């Protein structure tokens, strides 16, 4: 008797389950790294649930293990998550391996491609570059910028001393050379003050991301249109940019030899650095007087220009992609969410919560520009962002750049020319092996 | 009550019949089976499958199946000078670290051999480092090594002053008795005063002249005596490896000490009594009694530590990440880079893992042979 009852119960559960899925998706899961923007996205999700009745769960994983966990999920062709907010560099791997849904038709037909800045659509969504094929909607726009101590910059003694030494007023730098001079000027070890703090971390991509800012602005690049690295990665301008970055590191607080976003903010909050490089996503902490004692005297500025006036900022941030292994119903539910999320009203709300929108109209709105002290610099930056490569072998290329940059900048091994020559040669081998260049 | 007592034997009667189907051998097998299944699933299968993958071109995140490439992964690794650099780093680290741990651990065991008031507490406190998680240790030591606020430079700065002074004192003591013979008793007092002045001079010369003759020590000296901020232990190529070794020795010398203490406490007292009757010196007793008796356990400690040193990953990742550049990148860190970190080169990383396995087995065999010889001897 008991067995019969159990059988009926199991059958009822199966039938009920079938009826729920037939009625449509009631819950969608989004996977992202563990940081504040994911919390903001959960709030957006709560508002989506209030509007549509569909529950949105934003599940997070620490940054340090995020890629490994996502990769494992890809390998298993898992369906635990409907959408993944992934790094721009993962795009090539995910697209060629078939982990992400091709969103070109969806984004074009809904006019969503027209709502975001071209650079963000290109770097967060497009693969291969220039193909017009999109795999992600630009969600959390981010790039490197600078925070600086306005009290030090506006101090009369500092202004007079700087002008006497460099023959120009002490002001927010517009070129990398100006930034270097200001860094040198404020480096006063006896007072515990240092000019700049820059990314140096070996693990992950930090030192490469930091170096890319002067590298791109000086005219350097990772390869040309034929994937040739020789003479490109190690061009004269690239060497000059690396020498400049190393010089900046010499003005950095001691102990920042393995530093990324957390160490940058720490150096600033501790009063050790007059200027710090960081992703805009980490500037809200600096604007908070409970965290940063210098919050009231903190200003923000975008990346300065290279010798030819060109300027680029290394791209951070992520786009939202749809998991290719989920059912069609769930894919449609994911598209519905993105359609709603991409509207100007929701993007304005996203920005209000603290998310970094890529929506053109919101970026240009006076409300956005005034709501936070760093938003004006962010809006300006998003017009000249540039990313590391997103081709499937990016991991191998990144390992090479990290190793050589860290050895030269932090370890002081060899010269800038040697570091970039070796880097170009090794990158060339990887690209030959991967079939991008014929031998 | 009466009904119950009469019904029980009738219900219990079939049990022996059912048990007859399970022999003792079958029961043993049933108990072992779950373990065997677990072993096959968790150990044997991954071992064989990764061996297969080491002969293929394969990425774990790829939808493409493994492609057989024969020995290509192995030849690529063995022909790549970069990999030999990582093997060199691992070997250097293992050699220095294990040697120092053996010396420090054995020394501590000798000191703690004689019981004194509070020796139990002292022994327990010394064992604390090896009870900590390596990654926690690495995070702590990163703070300790920090040139701005870490305590290591403060202590080391003190030692760099102390060491030359100590060298000077030793030299003065050595010359103290010779002075009267050379200068005569009447002028010996002035000679000895001159010797006292020698202390700072010798201290200065010790670092400036003697050590600077050598490029390696010269660079080392310049970095450890950087005046403005103190040395950046984790950022300087010469110092980074030493930083990891210092932490490893701090963490694992207690392990060597523990095994040596066990060996020392097992030495029969009558051996020393017999040696004392024969008027054997302390050094002779140590060489002929203590060391041979402790040797088997000491070799076991060295074996374990060598295997661990060859696999070193967490301390390196936590302290330097393998940097600066790849100066401190051990084979295990390189394995991690290849297998994960955006590369996911599963085929080649499997091959590298098997090469490491073969090296560890070979080194272990050498130790085990030495261990057997020590036991037989």
Interface residues (C-beta under 8 A of the other chain):
Chain A: X67 X68 X71 X74 X75 X77 X89 X93 X97 X98 X189 X201 X202 X203 X253 X254 X255 X257 X258 X272 X394 X395 X396 X398 X399 X403 X404 X406 X407 X408 X410 X411 X412 X413
Chain B: X60 X61 X62 X63 X142 X146 X147 X148 X149 X150 X228 X229 X230 X232 X234 X235 X236 X237 X240 X317 X320 X321 X322 X323 X324 X325 X326 X327 X337 X340 X341 X342 X343 X344 X345
